[in-house]
Amino acid sequence: MRTQRQVLCDVMLAAGQCGTWLTLQELAQLTCYGEASISAQLRHLRKPQYGAFVLEKRRREMDEVLRAEELGAVWEYQLQRGMRVAVRRGPERSGAGRMAMSLVC
């Protein structure tokens, strides 16, 4: 049986291949999971133990007619595979270089 996180990961990666951004409401309609649960699972996907995916978030552009004050912002998301690479930073006070982890798509 596939977990909720695996289902969301597959849906988001497939949408990303088409350049599609999805809102929590759209994901809930596609997967039948609750929006709060989806949001939590998307946060988990950024963690190294769950794939270290890159989760992008942006405000959805809406027609002015729909942009009433009571609606507030609508956010949409896109998931991309990321990979961890070591990046050497400049010398610290001690004079030794320091390694840091960074995400590169």
URSUL-V543469 format. One line per field, one symbol per residue. ss: DSSP state (@ for helix, = for strand, . for the rest). A space follows every 10 residues. Layout:
BEGIN
ss: ???
END
This chain:
BEGIN
ss: ...@@@@@@@ @@@@@@@... .==@@@@@@@ @...@@@@@@ @@@@@..@@@ ...======. ...@@@.... ....====== ..=======. .......=== ====.
END
